[in-house]
Amino acid sequence: MTKKQAAPGRTESGHRAGLTPGAVARAALGLLADKGADGVSVRGTAERLGVRMNTVLWHAKTKTRLLELMADAIVAEISLDGLPDEGWARARELMRRYRRALLAHRDGARIVAGTYAAETATLRFGEALTTALLEGPAGEREAAWTAWSLQYFVLGLTQEEQSLPAAGDRRFTQALAAGDYPSLRRLAPHFGDASFDGRFEHGLDLLLGPGGA
């Protein structure tokens, strides 16, 4: 077989294969579901699609680019329909939907947190969030910084939720047993509380003020 010939059923470029960035992202998300974030690779995505690695490289020349496409595909799942009319109530609902989209994918928060995806879905969500915040009491700088704080909070909390230590892991409580950290020991039962829904709503209350259901 010459260099110009491809293996049966495979093509030499994503353009010729009719492959789209969306299809690449979906295949990579399937790989994520099977193997987690550490198992995602350009080669593995190509194998999942049944194409040559160069075919995927047409759309994602690096793993960083592949992760960006994946992150944008996750955010694209967030519906912007049926949102509350009031600005900060709308921001609260957007963050709830953001968290649900992250939780819908294994290591979803890790993928989104580890990328800088200036892509259509990500920008569309950012536009919706900042518009909502600007309709509230915040000035422009506070609205921008609140948008960042909301996303940092949700990404961090969701990463923790998606990577809980195995049941029975007592390293934290054992480290506190000697009494060197009295405040941490006092609050240990609360730190060990895995009520992520409640912790999430508490964080939104701190950032946006108390809100309804």
N, C-alpha and C positions, 0 to 999 in steps of 0.2 A: 504494500500500500504506500503510495507516495505521500509527501507532506501535504499536498493539496487535497488528498482524499480523506474523508472522515469515516469513522466507524459507522456501520449500519445503524440507522435511527438517530444519528447524532449530527449536529451541524457545527459550523466553524464560528459563527458569531450570533449574538443575541438578536442582532438586526435581521439576519437571514432566517433565524428560527422563529421569528415572530414573537419572541419572548418579550415581556414587558417588565418594567421595574416592579409593578404590583405583583406579578406572578413570582418573581424572584423573592420578594418580601414574604409572600404567603408560604413559599416552600421553606424559607429560613425559619419562619414562625412554627412550621410543622416540626422542623428539626429541634427548635427550642423546646417544644412540648415533649419531645422524646428524650432529649439529652441534657436540657438545661443550658444556661448561658455559656458555660465552659465548653460545651460540645458543639457550638455553632461555628461553622467555617464556610468559606467560599467553596472549598472542595466538597464538603458534605452537602451543601445546597445543590451543587451541580449533580451529585449522585442522586439526590432525592428527585430532581427534575428529569433525570435520565439523559443529561446532555453533557457535553465536554465542559471542562472547567473554563475554557476561554469564552464559552457562551455566556456564562454568568459574569465573567470579568468584563464583558461588553457593557453591563449595567452597573456593576459593583467592582471597581478595579482593586479595592482593598477591603479588608474585613471591616475597617472603620466605616466605609461607605455602605457596606451591607447592613451594619447595625443601625445606621441612620435611616435606611429604607424600612427596616423592621420597626424602629421607634415610631416613624411617621404612620406606618400601617396600624400600629396599636392605637395611636391617638385618633386616627381616622374612624375608629369604631365608636367614638363619642358622638351621640346625637346632640344637635343643637336646636332641636325642635321642642316645643312645649315648655319653654323655660319661664320662670316667674317674670312679671313685669318690672318689679322693683330691682334696682341695680345690684345691691349687695346680697339680696336674697337670690338673685340670679347667679352671682359669683359663687355663693355657697352650693347651689345645685350643680353648677359646672364642676366644682371640685369633687362633689360626690360621684358624678359620672366619670370624672378622670380616674378616681381611685378604682371604681368598678372595672374600667377598661384595663388598668394595670393588673388587677387581680385576676382577670380573665385569662391571663397568660402566665405560664410558669416563668419566674424570674422577670416578669414584665417590668417592674419598677427598676430593676437593675439595668435592663436594656435601655429604657428611656433616660434614666439618670446618667448613664455613661455616654450619651451622645449629645451632639449639638446639631439638631436637624432643622435647618431653616427650609422646611418643605411645606407643601400646600396645607396638609391637614394640621400640622403643628402650628403654622401661622394662623390658620383659620380659628383654631381653638384659642390661641393667644389673643387674637383680635376680639373674640367674644368675651374673654375674661377681662381684658383691659377696658373694653367699652362698658361692661357692667360696673367695674370699680370706679370709673370716671363719672358714672351717674350717681354714685354715692357721695359721702361727705369729704372724700379725700381730694387733696390737690394732686397735681400731675406727678410730682416726685413720690408722694405717698402711695399713689395708685400703682406706679411702676414697682416700687419696693414691696408693696403688699402682694402684687402678682408673683414676684420672685419668692417671697416668704411662703405663700400658699403652696407653690409648687415644690419648694425644698421640703416643707413639712410633709406633704402627702407622699412624695417620693421616698423620704427617709422612713416614715412610719410604715409604708407598704413594703419596702425592702426588709424591714425587721419582721413584718408579718409573714413574708414569704421565705424567711430563712431562720425560723425559730429553732433554738437548740433542741436536740432530741429530748424526749420525755425522760426525766430522771437526771438531767444534767444539773449537778449541784455545785459547780465551780463558783458561782457567784455567792451563794449562801455560805459555802465553806470559807471563802476569802474574808467574809465579814465576821466569822465566828470568833476570831481572836479579840474582837472589840476595838480594833484600831480605827474603825470608820463608823462612829456611833450614829451619825445622821443617816447614812446609807442603810445601816442595820435597822433603824427605826422605820424607814420607809420601804424596806425590802418587800413586805407583802404587796405593796402597791406597785412597785417596779415589776413584780412577778405577775401582775394582773394582765392576762392576755385578752382583755375585753377591747379589742381593737376598734370596734364600732364606737364604743363610748369614748375612747381616747381620741379618735378621729373627730368626733363632734365637739369634744372639749377643745381641741386645737383650733377648730373653726371658730368657736365662740371667742377664744382669745384674740384671734386675728381679725375677725369680722364683727364681733359683738354677738350677744345671744340671738339665736334665730329659731324659728319654728321648725317643725318636722318637714 
